[in-house]
Amino acid sequence: MRKRTSRVKAEIARPIRSLRKLTPDVGSRLIDVAMASLAVRHRETYHFNFANPREVYVADAGEGISVAVFGLSPGHRFPLECTMGYLILSNGVPIGYGGSSAIFKQVNTGLNIFDEYRGSEAAFLWVQVMRVYHQLVGCTRFIANPYQIGHDNSEALKSGAFWFYYRLGYRPALPEIREKASLEWKKMRHGKSYRSDVRTLRKLSSCDMHLLLPGARASDLFEEHWLETSSMIATRQLAAAGGRTRDQSAQRVVASVSRDLGIRSLGNWTADERQAFKHIAPFVAAANPRKWPVDAKRSMRKLLRSKGGAEEAVFARLLSQHDCFLTRLRASCRKADD
């Protein structure tokens, strides 16, 4: 059996031997394989249903494992997050899947191994998935949500999902839960037969778990509830624009952000690029781009256009590098929370 390394973070940082983008025809066929592998198990996922045949990557992780990553079609992308699905193949056979949301320097994701392949190589496979995403979008933090580790999820509780992530280096985000997990871990280390009871596991799974890679900083974290907060702020930006319709307000925000960033014309932008700009512009407006440094404005112009481009992974990489946008949007969210 393929076993995970004890040096998880070093393995995640190890370059993939091959990470290539498929042609649209081959990408479309692989999307069909992904959807079929779920359909026979009476499942479906947004990431596969609206996958973009023009943005399908395949990574050769070694030892017979490949990870296929699917970007979303432009019309189904989210304003801030870069949401992508993945399929794990062992010697060409689908054995697991999942989805991820990359925003700034973090990736929120989880693992689903098909029933018949569980109980053997899950840790090895999950490390390889993180390795692929790290190379694809440049993240320094992985986040597992409470549902993934057992909150309101009896299957995850029974499988010991919390300790699966904990052994890989994930730690609870809340200090009090982190301390409780540390005490439980010591009990398990000293007593080989010790098992956490269901009540304890429910407590441990009540908050996010984070895996921090070298270079990760506390100031890089974009709290998940800030997605809702920033959406509220973006809505206020639209309301303040004073248009008679939502679309008119959105066009006014686009015009304002364009002036602030020095975008003279959208005439040579594609329809997808202009539509994506309209969706993300209220979030950028909330970060007051008029007062940004020149280099931050320049990089934002490139970032905005990439949101509606052929490869949304390019947007994810550029977003992970835009510290000015992260800092200003975080500040706006904190102010709104007070």
FENMOTA-V561960 format. One record per residue. N is the residue number from 1. RES is the residue in three letters. PHI is phi in radians with two decimals (999 if undefined). PSI is psi in degrees with one decimal (none if undefined). OMEGA is omega in whole degrees, -180 to 180 (* if undefined). Layout:
BEGIN
((N:RES:PHI:PSI:OMEGA) (N:RES:PHI:PSI:OMEGA))
END
This chain:
BEGIN
((1:MET:999:146.9:178) (2:ARG:-1.40:120.7:-177) (3:LYS:-1.90:146.5:179) (4:ARG:-1.22:153.9:175) (5:THR:-1.34:156.3:176) (6:SER:-1.36:-14.7:-180) (7:ARG:-1.81:73.2:-172) (8:VAL:-1.05:-49.4:-176) (9:LYS:-1.13:-37.2:177) (10:ALA:-1.16:-36.7:179) (11:GLU:-1.17:-39.8:178) (12:ILE:-1.08:-36.4:-178) (13:ALA:-1.40:-11.7:-178) (14:ARG:-1.23:127.8:-177) (15:PRO:-1.01:142.5:175) (16:ILE:-1.30:137.8:-178) (17:ARG:-1.16:-30.2:180) (18:SER:-2.69:125.0:176) (19:LEU:-2.40:104.8:-174) (20:ARG:-2.20:153.2:175) (21:LYS:-1.63:133.5:-178) (22:LEU:-1.43:159.7:172) (23:THR:-1.19:156.9:-179) (24:PRO:-0.97:-39.1:-180) (25:ASP:-1.13:-46.5:180) (26:VAL:-1.21:-38.6:178) (27:GLY:-1.07:-40.7:179) (28:SER:-1.10:-40.1:179) (29:ARG:-1.17:-36.9:179) (30:LEU:-1.23:-33.9:174) (31:ILE:-1.07:-41.2:177) (32:ASP:-1.05:-41.6:178) (33:VAL:-1.08:-44.0:-179) (34:ALA:-1.09:-46.3:-179) (35:MET:-1.15:-39.0:179) (36:ALA:-1.15:-38.1:-179) (37:SER:-1.12:-27.3:176) (38:LEU:-1.52:-38.1:-177) (39:ALA:-1.05:-39.8:-180) (40:VAL:-1.21:-13.5:177) (41:ARG:-1.88:15.9:178) (42:HIS:1.02:42.6:178) (43:ARG:-2.28:161.5:170) (44:GLU:-2.69:162.0:180) (45:THR:-2.54:145.4:-179) (46:TYR:-0.97:-38.9:-176) (47:HIS:-1.07:-35.1:180) (48:PHE:-1.53:-37.9:-178) (49:ASN:-1.04:-35.1:-177) (50:PHE:-2.07:29.6:179) (51:ALA:-1.16:149.9:-178) (52:ASN:-1.72:113.1:180) (53:PRO:-1.04:-21.3:-179) (54:ARG:-1.51:-2.0:177) (55:GLU:-2.38:72.7:176) (56:VAL:-2.15:121.6:180) (57:TYR:-1.91:147.1:173) (58:VAL:-2.23:125.8:179) (59:ALA:-1.92:131.8:174) (60:ASP:-1.61:104.2:-176) (61:ALA:-1.51:-6.2:-179) (62:GLY:1.63:164.3:178) (63:GLU:0.96:34.6:176) (64:GLY:1.45:1.9:-177) (65:ILE:-1.75:130.5:172) (66:SER:-2.15:146.4:176) (67:VAL:-2.16:118.3:177) (68:ALA:-1.70:131.2:-179) (69:VAL:-2.07:131.7:-175) (70:PHE:-2.01:122.1:172) (71:GLY:-1.39:163.9:178) (72:LEU:-1.57:149.4:174) (73:SER:-1.09:146.5:-175) (74:PRO:-0.87:-39.5:-178) (75:GLY:-1.26:-7.3:-177) (76:HIS:-2.08:13.7:179) (77:ARG:-1.42:158.3:178) (78:PHE:-1.65:155.1:-175) (79:PRO:-1.03:-47.5:-176) (80:LEU:-1.83:-46.2:-176) (81:GLU:-1.32:153.2:169) (82:CYS:-1.88:101.9:-175) (83:THR:-1.72:126.7:-176) (84:MET:-2.40:152.2:176) (85:GLY:-1.88:163.4:177) (86:TYR:-2.50:153.9:177) (87:LEU:-2.26:130.6:178) (88:ILE:-1.71:130.8:178) (89:LEU:-2.15:135.0:175) (90:SER:-1.96:113.2:-176) (91:ASN:0.91:38.4:177) (92:GLY:1.54:-4.1:-178) (93:VAL:-1.76:126.1:178) (94:PRO:-1.11:126.9:-179) (95:ILE:-2.21:-4.5:180) (96:GLY:-3.06:168.5:-178) (97:TYR:-2.74:174.7:176) (98:GLY:3.10:-177.9:178) (99:GLY:-2.38:165.4:-180) (100:SER:-2.57:154.7:173) (101:SER:-2.24:114.3:179) (102:ALA:-1.72:129.3:176) (103:ILE:-2.56:125.6:-174) (104:PHE:0.97:-119.8:-174) (105:LYS:-1.82:17.7:-175) (106:GLN:-2.25:155.1:176) (107:VAL:-2.26:123.7:177) (108:ASN:-1.73:119.0:-174) (109:THR:-2.70:175.7:179) (110:GLY:-2.77:170.9:-172) (111:LEU:-2.11:136.7:173) (112:ASN:-2.27:107.0:175) (113:ILE:-1.64:132.7:179) (114:PHE:-1.04:144.2:-171) (115:ASP:-0.83:-45.0:-173) (116:GLU:-1.24:-7.9:-179) (117:TYR:-2.01:9.8:-178) (118:ARG:-1.41:162.7:171) (119:GLY:1.50:9.5:-178) (120:SER:-2.33:-60.8:-169) (121:GLU:-2.09:17.4:-174) (122:ALA:-1.00:-42.3:-178) (123:ALA:-1.12:-44.5:178) (124:PHE:-1.04:-45.3:-177) (125:LEU:-1.12:-42.3:-177) (126:TRP:-1.16:-39.2:177) (127:VAL:-1.08:-38.1:179) (128:GLN:-1.19:-36.9:176) (129:VAL:-1.09:-45.6:178) (130:MET:-1.10:-36.7:178) (131:ARG:-1.06:-42.2:180) (132:VAL:-1.15:-46.6:-179) (133:TYR:-1.15:-36.6:178) (134:HIS:-1.06:-41.7:-180) (135:GLN:-1.29:-33.3:-175) (136:LEU:-1.30:-41.7:-174) (137:VAL:-2.09:-6.5:175) (138:GLY:1.31:30.5:-178) (139:CYS:-1.33:157.6:176) (140:THR:-2.13:4.4:-179) (141:ARG:-2.56:132.8:173) (142:PHE:-1.97:140.0:-177) (143:ILE:-2.19:131.8:172) (144:ALA:-1.95:125.9:-179) (145:ASN:-1.35:159.9:-180) (146:PRO:-0.92:-39.0:-179) (147:TYR:-1.05:-38.8:-179) (148:GLN:-1.09:-28.7:-174) (149:ILE:-1.87:3.0:173) (150:GLY:2.35:-10.9:-180) (151:HIS:-1.24:118.3:-177) (152:ASP:0.97:31.8:-178) (153:ASN:-2.48:90.2:-175) (154:SER:-1.10:-33.3:179) (155:GLU:-1.09:-44.3:179) (156:ALA:-1.17:-37.0:178) (157:LEU:-1.08:-48.9:-177) (158:LYS:-1.15:-30.7:-178) (159:SER:-1.43:-6.7:-178) (160:GLY:1.25:36.2:-176) (161:ALA:-1.01:-35.8:-179) (162:PHE:-1.00:-47.6:-177) (163:TRP:-1.28:-25.3:174) (164:PHE:-1.04:-49.2:179) (165:TYR:-1.22:-37.8:-178) (166:TYR:-1.08:-43.5:-179) (167:ARG:-1.11:-23.7:179) (168:LEU:-1.52:-2.6:178) (169:GLY:1.90:-1.7:175) (170:TYR:-1.22:144.3:178) (171:ARG:-2.35:144.7:179) (172:PRO:-1.00:143.2:-177) (173:ALA:-1.28:-32.2:-179) (174:LEU:-1.51:131.7:-177) (175:PRO:-0.98:-41.8:-177) (176:GLU:-1.17:-35.4:178) (177:ILE:-1.28:-37.0:178) (178:ARG:-1.08:-40.8:179) (179:GLU:-1.16:-41.9:179) (180:LYS:-1.11:-39.7:178) (181:ALA:-1.12:-39.2:179) (182:SER:-1.08:-41.4:179) (183:LEU:-1.15:-42.5:179) (184:GLU:-1.11:-39.4:-179) (185:TRP:-1.12:-39.5:178) (186:LYS:-1.11:-39.8:178) (187:LYS:-1.08:-40.8:-180) (188:MET:-1.20:-35.0:-180) (189:ARG:-1.23:-36.5:-177) (190:HIS:-1.50:-25.4:179) (191:GLY:-2.17:102.4:-173) (192:LYS:-1.07:-25.5:-178) (193:SER:-1.59:-3.5:-178) (194:TYR:-1.24:136.2:176) (195:ARG:-2.32:136.1:177) (196:SER:-1.17:135.2:179) (197:ASP:-1.35:168.9:-175) (198:VAL:-1.08:-39.2:180) (199:ARG:-1.06:-43.2:179) (200:THR:-1.14:-42.3:180) (201:LEU:-1.11:-36.4:177) (202:ARG:-1.10:-40.2:178) (203:LYS:-1.14:-44.2:-178) (204:LEU:-1.15:-29.1:-177) (205:SER:-1.61:18.5:-175) (206:SER:-1.52:-1.2:178) (207:CYS:-2.52:169.2:178) (208:ASP:-1.08:156.9:170) (209:MET:-2.09:140.3:-178) (210:HIS:-2.10:141.2:169) (211:LEU:-2.00:117.3:-177) (212:LEU:-1.75:126.9:176) (213:LEU:-1.62:163.5:177) (214:PRO:-0.95:134.3:-178) (215:GLY:1.69:-11.7:179) (216:ALA:-1.20:138.6:179) (217:ARG:-2.21:148.8:178) (218:ALA:-1.04:-34.0:-178) (219:SER:-1.25:-9.9:179) (220:ASP:-1.51:-13.3:-175) (221:LEU:-1.24:129.9:172) (222:PHE:-1.92:102.6:-176) (223:GLU:-0.93:140.7:-175) (224:GLU:-1.11:-35.3:-180) (225:HIS:-1.20:-13.2:177) (226:TRP:-1.26:-15.1:172) (227:LEU:-1.09:-42.0:176) (228:GLU:-1.22:-43.1:-179) (229:THR:-1.08:-45.5:-179) (230:SER:-1.16:-31.6:176) (231:SER:-1.14:-39.7:177) (232:MET:-1.12:-42.1:179) (233:ILE:-1.11:-41.5:179) (234:ALA:-1.10:-39.3:178) (235:THR:-1.10:-38.0:177) (236:ARG:-1.15:-35.8:177) (237:GLN:-1.09:-39.9:178) (238:LEU:-1.16:-41.8:-180) (239:ALA:-1.12:-39.0:-178) (240:ALA:-1.24:-19.0:-179) (241:ALA:-1.20:-23.3:172) (242:GLY:1.36:19.5:177) (243:GLY:-1.26:156.6:-180) (244:ARG:-1.36:-21.4:175) (245:THR:-2.28:165.9:179) (246:ARG:-1.08:-42.5:-179) (247:ASP:-1.09:-39.4:179) (248:GLN:-1.14:-40.7:177) (249:SER:-1.09:-42.1:-180) (250:ALA:-1.09:-40.0:179) (251:GLN:-1.15:-35.6:178) (252:ARG:-1.17:-39.2:178) (253:VAL:-1.15:-41.6:177) (254:VAL:-1.02:-44.5:-180) (255:ALA:-1.10:-40.5:-180) (256:SER:-1.15:-46.3:179) (257:VAL:-1.12:-38.2:178) (258:SER:-1.05:-43.5:178) (259:ARG:-1.11:-45.1:-178) (260:ASP:-1.09:-34.4:-176) (261:LEU:-1.67:-5.1:179) (262:GLY:1.39:27.8:176) (263:ILE:-1.52:112.0:-173) (264:ARG:-1.39:-34.0:-176) (265:SER:-2.73:148.2:174) (266:LEU:-1.86:14.3:-175) (267:GLY:-1.06:-32.5:-179) (268:ASN:-1.73:11.2:175) (269:TRP:-1.48:147.6:176) (270:THR:-1.31:167.2:178) (271:ALA:-1.05:-40.1:179) (272:ASP:-1.13:-39.7:-180) (273:GLU:-1.17:-41.1:179) (274:ARG:-1.17:-39.9:180) (275:GLN:-1.14:-42.6:179) (276:ALA:-1.12:-39.8:177) (277:PHE:-1.03:-42.4:-179) (278:LYS:-1.09:-34.2:-179) (279:HIS:-1.31:-37.7:-175) (280:ILE:-1.60:-17.6:-176) (281:ALA:-0.96:-41.6:180) (282:PRO:-1.08:-31.7:178) (283:PHE:-1.22:-40.4:178) (284:VAL:-1.16:-40.4:179) (285:ALA:-1.05:-35.1:180) (286:ALA:-1.16:-19.1:179) (287:ALA:-1.65:9.3:174) (288:ASN:0.91:64.0:-175) (289:PRO:-1.17:-15.7:-179) (290:ARG:-1.03:-30.0:-177) (291:LYS:-1.70:9.2:-179) (292:TRP:-1.31:156.2:172) (293:PRO:-1.11:159.4:-177) (294:VAL:-1.04:-44.1:-178) (295:ASP:-1.16:-32.1:177) (296:ALA:-1.19:-37.0:177) (297:LYS:-1.16:-41.6:-179) (298:ARG:-1.09:-46.4:-179) (299:SER:-1.21:-30.9:177) (300:MET:-1.19:-35.2:177) (301:ARG:-1.03:-43.1:179) (302:LYS:-1.19:-40.9:-179) (303:LEU:-1.10:-45.1:-178) (304:LEU:-1.04:-43.0:-179) (305:ARG:-1.19:-32.4:-178) (306:SER:-1.20:-22.4:-178) (307:LYS:-1.05:-34.8:178) (308:GLY:-1.80:14.6:-177) (309:GLY:-1.39:-176.5:-177) (310:ALA:-1.18:-32.3:-177) (311:GLU:-2.17:108.8:-179) (312:GLU:-1.23:-20.2:176) (313:ALA:-1.06:-29.6:175) (314:VAL:-1.10:-43.0:176) (315:PHE:-1.03:-44.3:-179) (316:ALA:-1.06:-41.8:179) (317:ARG:-1.16:-42.4:180) (318:LEU:-1.16:-38.4:179) (319:LEU:-1.13:-36.5:-180) (320:SER:-1.16:-18.5:-178) (321:GLN:-1.74:-4.8:-174) (322:HIS:-1.66:81.2:-177) (323:ASP:-1.12:-32.6:-178) (324:CYS:-1.12:-46.5:179) (325:PHE:-1.08:-44.9:179) (326:LEU:-1.03:-48.9:-177) (327:THR:-1.07:-45.9:-177) (328:ARG:-1.24:-39.3:-180) (329:LEU:-1.23:-37.6:174) (330:ARG:-1.02:-43.9:-179) (331:ALA:-1.10:-40.7:179) (332:SER:-1.14:-38.8:179) (333:CYS:-1.18:-42.4:179) (334:ARG:-1.10:-40.5:179) (335:LYS:-1.10:-40.5:180) (336:ALA:-1.21:-29.4:180) (337:ASP:-1.29:-26.5:-176) (338:ASP:-1.22:none:*))
END
